[in-house]
């Protein structure tokens, strides 16, 4: 989910989960991002912090009931938008760095 998509649902003072209710692993996410960026990744497994959630699937029932909100784009679509956003920002940063000779 990207910020633009997430902010569509913000209009209530109570905590409301926004996200995609389709669960995926962090490995799946890393591989999807890497594939969209044309990169290969080596996943390294580390011990989880004690308070790390075992399930990363938000319950968006409150968002649906209170805000009549549901995700309107897929994870892949959101990642494409997010990657494009940062690629544009990084390109501008690289151009500034090159102009300064750094």
Secondary structure, DSSP 4 states (H G I P E B T S, - for coil): --HHHHGGG---SS----S-SS---HHHHHHHHHHHHT--------PPPTT--S------HHHHHHH-----S-HHHHHHHHHHHHHHHHHHHHHHHHHHT-
